[in-house]
């Protein structure tokens, strides 16, 4: 096993490995245990009691965080000419259609989110092999395939995030930055958790959220108490 650096070891000493922390405590500790000089991301990881192999247990959704993510989100709007001015005014970083489809086919993916209208999805479908593995494929369920292009772009810019459980039943999301106040991190975390709870599949029996952790980029994981997570 690789040896942890001194900064990590010092940060880990602030945590009791035998304790589970409340959400409030974790939001304070995650700032104190950040080991990097840049403004680190704060992440939440949930282990769900679901089997993603079954379609009726796939947990997927989106949520607009009250305080945003702290990240500058680069948005590409793939729309016909009639919608392009609307997309530009809403704040899209890149707007177009055929020229960007060609760029993506050539390997360009220097973006964070793609918003598209339903009428162009026939053209975009062929990009699945490039966009799918990167989580960039527009999807109606996440609100990125819509005729309300301006609203979709503004929501993404304001802090809307998409999440999807992986094949191991783990749900991962970035909920802010270590520069945020602990209260802001808590409010973002609560909104994320409430959304996940609302998406509980009806077919899931027993524990839904089995465990939850919070961490900063390259920082130690903080285990959250289940009671503080499920009582949102």
N, C-alpha and C positions, 0 to 999 in steps of 0.2 A: 504494500500500500504506500502511495506517495506521502511523504512527510509534509504536514501543513506548515505554512510560513509563520513567523513569529507574530505578525499582526493578527492573523486568523486565530492563533492559539490564545493571544491576549483577549481577543473579542469573545472567544468561546468561554473564557473564565467568568464572564459576566452572566452566563446561563447555568442553571442547575439542571444537569441531565436527567434528574429524577423528578423534575417538576413539569407540569403543563401550565401554560400561562393564559390569562384571560386576553381577550382581544385588545383591551385597553393597555395592558402591560406589554403585549407584543409590539404594539404600534410605537411605544416609547423605546423599547429595547432594540427594535430593528434599526433605529437611527443611531443608537449608541454602539451597535456591533458592526456598523459598516466599516470595512477595512480599506477602502479605496479613496483616492484623492478627488475623483470626479463625482458628479451627482448620480449616485447609484439608483437603479430601479429597485422598487420594492415589489416582491412577487408573493402570490399566494398559491399553494398547491393543496388540492383536496383529493383524498382517495375515496372514491365513491363505491358504494355497494351495488354496482351495476355490471352487467355483462354486455359490452359494446358490440359483441358478435350478433346480438339480437337487435333488430331495427327498433323495436319498441322500448329498448333501454339505452338508446343513444341520447346523450345529454348534449344539447347544442343550443346556443343562444347568443344574445348580445345585451349589453347594458351600457348606459351612459353614466359615467362616474361623475358625481357632483362637483369634484374638483379637477376633473380631467386626469390625464396620465402623466403630465409633465413632459411629454414628448412632442416634438414637431412631427405631425403626421403628413406624409406625402401622398396626395390623392391624385389618381388618374381617373378621369371621366371618359369612358368609352361611349360616345353618343353621336347621333347623326347631327348634321349641321344645324337643324332647327333647335336643338337643345344646347348647343355649344356655348352660346353667349350666357345663358342661364348658369351653366356650370362654372364658367370663368368668374362671373359675378359672385357666386357662392363661395369662391376661394379655392377651387381645384388647382393643383399645381401643374397638371398636364391635361389638355383637352384635345380630343380628336377621335379618330376611328381607324381607318385603314392604315394610316402611317404608323400608328402605335401597335396595331396588330402585327404588322411586318417587323417592327423593332422587337417585339416580344418573341416572335418566332425565331429571331436571330439571337435570342438570349438575354435581352434587356429586361431587367426586373427591378430597377432602381426606384421602387415605390413601396408604400406600406399598405394601401387600400385601393381597390378598383371599384368604382361605381359605374353601373351600366343600366341602360333602359331595356325593357323586355324585347323590343323589336330588333335589337342588334345581337341578341344572345346566339342566334344561329351562326353568326360570323365568329363569335368569341369561343364557341364550343370547342373548336379545334385547338385552342390554346391550353386545354385541360392538362396535357402532359407537362407543360411548363409551369402553369399557375397552380395546379392542384397540390403538388408536393410542397409548395411554398405558402400554402394557405391564402392565396391571392384570388382564387376564382370567385367572381361575384355570385351571390346566392340570395334568392328571395327571402329565405328564412332569417338571414342576417341583415336584411334591409338594404343590401347593396345592389339588388336588381329592382328598380323602381322607376316609375315615371316622374316621381317627385324628386328629381335630381338635386335641386337646391337644398331641400331639407336633409336629404341623405348626406350630402357633403358637409353641411353645417354641423350635423350630429357627430360625424366622424372627427371633424376638427375640434369639436367641443369636448371630446373625451369618450366617445363611444368605442367600446371594445367588443370583439367577437371571441367566443371561447367554444371549445369542443373537447369532449372527453377523448383521451387516446385509447389505444387498444388494451392498455393495462388498467383502465378505469381511473386514470389520473386526469384531473382538470387543473390546468395551469393558467394563471392570468397575472399581468402586471397591473398593480393598482395605484401606482404613484412613484414618487421619488423620495430619497432620504432628505431632501431639502424641504419637503412638506412638513407642516405641523403634525404632531401626533394625532390631533383631533381630525385633521383633514384625511389622514390615512385611515383612521377608524371609520369615518363616514363613507369613504370610498369602499372599504372592505365590507361594511354593512350592506351597501347597495348591491355589491357583487354577490354576497351570500344570500340575500333575500331573493335575488333573481334565480340563483341556483336552486334554492329551496322550492320556488314556484314551479320549476321545471322537473321536479321529481316525477319519474315515470310511474304510472299507476301499477305496472307489473312488478315493481321492485318491492320485495318483502324484507323485513328486518332493517338493519341500519342502512341509512342512505349515505350520510357523510361519516365514514369510518375514522378518518383522521384528517387533520389540517395543520399546515405549517406556513410560516411566514419567514422570508429571508430577503436580504439585500444582495445585490450583485457581488459574488465572491465572498459573501458573509455567511456565518453559521445559521443553520435552520433553527427556528423557534417553534416548538410544538405548542399548538393551541389546545386548550381544554375543549372537549366536545360540547360541554354545557354552554360555553360562551359563543360557540359557533352556531348551534342549532336553536338558540333562544332569540334569534334575530327577528 
